[in-house]
Amino acid sequence: MAAPAAGEDFVAGDSVVAEALAGAAHGDAASCFDLGVAFSTGSHGAVCDLIEAHKWFNLATVYGHDEAAVCRAEVADDMTAREIAEAQRRARQWLGATVRKAA
């Protein structure tokens, strides 16, 4: 896994977030969705961070989660184009890092 992105380093102490990060590292859609929820609501020790929320909802969508695309769109309504681009960059970075790790 790549170095923690903004927002990830301070939430690792919460067991729900830690378990979700571990699941996300293995491509688990539900774990990515849970991280999106945590960052979009500021729950489980995560600070509300729409860029991180969008990133995790985007990854959950890629991994096949049914509700994630709707949540990603809702979060995007409150973001600038620059913030969405950053979230997409972080999602691509995560995917690249997890693919390299699996190889």
C-alpha positions in Angstrom: 0.0 0.0 0.0 1.2 3.5 -0.7 1.9 6.0 2.0 -1.2 7.3 3.7 -3.0 10.0 1.8 -4.3 13.0 3.6 -6.7 12.0 6.3 -5.6 8.4 6.6 -2.7 8.7 9.0 -4.8 10.1 11.9 -7.7 7.6 11.7 -5.7 4.4 11.8 -6.3 4.1 15.6 -10.0 3.5 15.1 -10.7 -0.2 14.6 -13.5 0.3 12.1 -11.3 2.4 9.9 -8.3 0.2 10.4 -10.2 -2.9 9.4 -11.7 -1.0 6.4 -8.3 0.1 5.3 -7.0 -3.5 5.4 -10.0 -4.7 3.4 -9.6 -1.9 0.9 -6.0 -3.0 0.4 -7.4 -6.3 -0.8 -9.9 -4.7 -3.2 -13.0 -5.2 -0.9 -15.8 -3.0 -2.2 -17.6 -2.8 1.1 -14.5 -1.7 2.9 -14.0 1.1 0.4 -17.6 2.1 0.8 -17.3 2.2 4.6 -14.3 4.5 4.3 -16.3 6.7 2.0 -19.0 6.9 4.6 -16.5 7.6 7.4 -14.9 10.5 5.5 -18.1 11.9 4.2 -19.7 12.0 7.7 -16.7 12.5 9.9 -17.4 9.3 11.8 -15.2 6.5 13.4 -12.4 9.0 14.0 -12.2 10.3 10.5 -12.4 14.0 9.9 -14.9 15.0 7.3 -12.9 15.1 4.1 -14.9 15.2 0.9 -11.8 14.5 -1.3 -11.1 11.3 0.6 -14.8 10.4 0.7 -15.0 10.8 -3.1 -11.8 8.7 -3.6 -13.2 5.8 -1.5 -16.7 5.9 -3.1 -14.9 5.9 -6.5 -12.9 2.9 -5.5 -15.9 1.1 -4.1 -17.6 1.7 -7.5 -14.7 0.3 -9.4 -14.8 -2.8 -7.2 -18.5 -3.2 -7.9 -20.4 -1.7 -4.9 -24.0 -0.9 -5.9 -24.6 2.2 -3.9 -21.2 3.8 -4.1 -21.7 5.7 -7.4 -24.8 7.4 -6.0 -22.9 8.4 -2.8 -19.9 9.6 -4.9 -22.3 11.9 -7.0 -23.8 13.3 -3.8 -20.4 14.1 -2.4 -19.3 15.6 -5.7 -22.2 18.1 -5.5 -20.4 19.8 -2.7 -17.0 19.8 -4.3 -15.1 22.0 -6.8 -13.8 20.6 -10.1 -10.3 20.8 -8.7 -11.2 18.8 -5.6 -12.9 16.1 -7.8 -9.8 15.9 -9.9 -7.6 15.5 -6.8 -9.9 12.7 -5.5 -9.7 11.0 -8.9 -5.9 11.3 -8.8 -5.8 9.7 -5.3 -8.0 6.9 -6.5 -5.8 6.2 -9.5 -2.7 6.3 -7.2 -4.4 3.8 -4.8 -5.2 1.5 -7.6 -1.7 1.7 -9.0 -0.1 1.0 -5.6 -2.4 -2.0 -4.9 -1.8 -3.5 -8.4 2.0 -3.2 -8.0 1.8 -4.7 -4.5 -0.2 -7.7 -5.8 2.2 -8.3 -8.7 
